[in-house]
Structure formats: C-alpha cells, structure tokens
Amino acid sequence: MAVGPLRPGPQLCLAWCHGVTCSVILVYTFCTDCWLIAVLYFTWLVFDWNTPKKGGRRSQWVRNWAVWRYFRDYFPIQLVKTHNLLTTRNYIFGYHPHGIMGLGAFCNFSTEATEVSKKFPGIRPYLATLAGNFRMPVLREYLMSGGICPVNRDTIDYLLSKNGSGNAIIIVVGGAAESLSSTPGKNAVTLRNRKGFVKLALHHGADLVPTYSFGENEVYKQVIFEEGSWGRWVQKKFQKYIGFAPCIFHGRGLFSSDTWGLVPYSKPITTVVGEPITTPKLEHPTQQDIDLYHAMYVEALVKLFNQHKTKFGLPETEVLEVN
C-alpha cells in the first residue's frame, strides 16, 4: 500500500521515551513484591492486543488537555475548514506535506486544540502512524486515547467498513520519503506514485479530502543529502527496512532562539482542509479507475494550494512541486 506513516513528532517522541521507560519499569516489577501488577497488565494486554486495529479507545479528556492549547499557541497552529463534511460518508484525508515531524497533523487531528470536532461535527478523525508504536506497553494507551491508529490495511479496512459512518482517516501520504526533502521555503509533495490510498478509498467508497499545511516545512531546518551520497543511501536503507528515515535536523534551543536544539521554531502552521472528492464504491477498482481518481486528487490539491497560498505569506508565483 503506497502510503506513508507519520514520523513521530516531539510529543510522540516524548511519549515513546515514556513508553520505553514504562516498559522497563513493568519488566522490573516482575522482580519485586508488586509482580502481580505487571502480570495483570500483560495478561490484559494479550486480550487487548488488537484494539488499536479497531480504532482504539479515544478519550475526550486526553484530547482536551490544556497542554495541547499551549502547544497550539506556541507556533501558532490553526485549522481552516473550506467545506462541510457529511456524517453519512467516510473519508480519507491526504495530509501534505509531511515536514520533519508532522506537527500540524498531530495538533489538528489527535487533539481538540483547534476544535476539529466543532468544525466538523459528527466526524471522528483518526491520525494514522507507525504500527510499531502500538507494540509498546503504556505508550499504546496514550496513542489510542488521542484517536491515533496504525497505518495498516487491517485498521483502515475496519474503520471504513465496520465502524459506521463519519470516520476520517488522516494519512500523511508522502511519508518518510517526503520528510527527506523537507526544508524551509520549499513546498513539495511526494504524491505522483502514491496511489494506495486512492485504491483504498475506491474499495470502500470513502471520499478523498486533500489537506495542505502551510508552514509545516518551516519549523525545522534539515541537512539535505544529495542523491547518490552516503547520507542519502543510509536514509533510504532505513526507510526500506524500518519504515522511517533518520534526518539530521535542528530547531532552536530550549532557552534561546539563537542556539540550536530540538525545540521547533515558532512559525505559523495553517492546515487547510479542502473539498471532498466523492468516490464510487468499487469492490475491485481497476488501474484505470485508480489513475483517474488519483489525477483528480492531485488536481484538487494543487488547486487548494493555489487558492490559499497568498493568504499565508506565499507569493502568487509560488508553485507546488508534485514529485
């Protein structure tokens, strides 16, 4: 399936570290007088293992934590609605560009900081990320509480066919390949040969929704390795065998914007959700069907970019590069 997972952002990286720590503590607990707690959790984990594939257990309490509003205001991040979404339909949002961390995707769709549920009432957003994240004890609970799900065929099939209507799966289509070309001042998407999400939409009759985040590439600076260099070779090997590509990037320091660090730069991120493209439900879509709706999607994304680029600081001459 030619779609890309979301690279873990700072908030997910911290959660991942938390997950590793909790896993170590759980293992250690086996060697203490509290071993029964670890046994009970791991026993429950066995029975609950497939829950992420069924949409997880979202928590409005977690999605409404005050920390997400502080996170939103730091950049700031905003969500722009251009069309209503029917609750009788299901949707696949194509999110572009990936950026280094996909911060706009996280803030807009796995929290309520930008009031996604109020802007799209009756729509349940599911942000798709690496399936491996859900194999870590405790971390999986946090991810599910935010409405984050694994980006795999089983999960997407379940949400689009067995979970009723009003589901919106957000897929960062460009994935790791797109993140490798993420740099300030560049608006480029990896999309030309990414058609798996279109095939899934046709198979389930889910509408395609182009989504573009202006400013996503501005919050980190990255060392770009040229094609054929040893650095790019290493990145591609990681991408092929692990599912993500390591990047050499930096933001600002924790206490000063004049130093380097991992804190993202405070640059506005505006996510614009475009007009849905209605798709027919085809049990076995042909390549011709897939190519047709993929072309419609690309055209709609470019149109969305052109309609809104000048509103968010880009010149009229700016062109969206589709690779």
NORTAQUI-V222222 format. One record per backbone hydrogen bond with DSSP energy under -0.5 kcal/mol. NH is the residue of the N-H (numbers start at 1). CO is the residue of the C=O. Records with the same first field share a line. If there is no record, write none. Layout:
# NORTAQUI-V222222
NH->CO ; CO
This chain:
# NORTAQUI-V222222
3->1
6->128
13->9
14->10
15->11
16->12
17->13
18->14
19->15
20->16
21->17
22->18
23->19
24->20
25->21
26->22
27->23
28->24
29->25
30->26 ; 27
31->28
32->29
35->32
37->34
38->34
39->35
40->36
41->37
42->38
43->39
44->40
45->41
46->42
47->43
48->44
49->46
51->48
53->50
54->51
55->52
56->51
59->145
63->59
64->60
65->62
68->65
69->65 ; 66
70->66
71->67
72->68
73->69
74->70
75->71 ; 72
76->72
77->72
78->269
80->271
81->79
82->273
89->86
91->167
92->207
93->169
94->92 ; 209
95->93 ; 171
96->211
102->98
106->102
107->103
108->104
109->105
110->106
112->63
114->107
115->112
119->115
120->116
121->118
123->120
124->166
125->123
126->168
127->147
128->126 ; 170
129->149
130->6
133->130
134->131
135->132
136->133
137->135
139->137
140->136
142->138
143->139
144->140
145->141
146->142 ; 143
147->144
148->143
149->127
151->129
152->150
156->152
157->153
158->154
159->155
160->156
161->157 ; 158
162->158
166->89
168->124
169->91
170->126 ; 168
171->93 ; 169
173->95 ; 171
174->95
175->172
178->174
179->175
180->176
181->178
182->179
186->183
188->186
189->321
191->189
194->191
195->193
196->2
197->2
199->195
200->196
201->197
202->198
203->199
204->200
205->201
206->201
207->90
208->277
209->92
210->208 ; 275
211->94
212->272
213->96
214->212 ; 270
216->213
218->215
219->216
221->250
223->248
224->222
225->223
229->226
233->229
234->230
235->231
236->232
237->233
238->234
239->235
240->236
241->237
242->238
243->238
244->238
249->247
250->221
251->261
252->263
253->256 ; 259
259->256
261->251
263->252
265->219
267->265
269->76
270->214
271->78 ; 269
272->212 ; 270
273->80 ; 271
274->210 ; 272
277->208
278->276
282->202 ; 280
283->281
285->282
290->286
291->287
292->288
293->289
294->290
295->291
296->292
297->293
298->294
299->295
300->296
301->297
302->298
303->299
304->300
305->301
306->302
307->303
308->304
309->305
311->308
312->308 ; 309
313->310
314->309
318->315
321->187 ; 319
322->320
323->189 ; 321
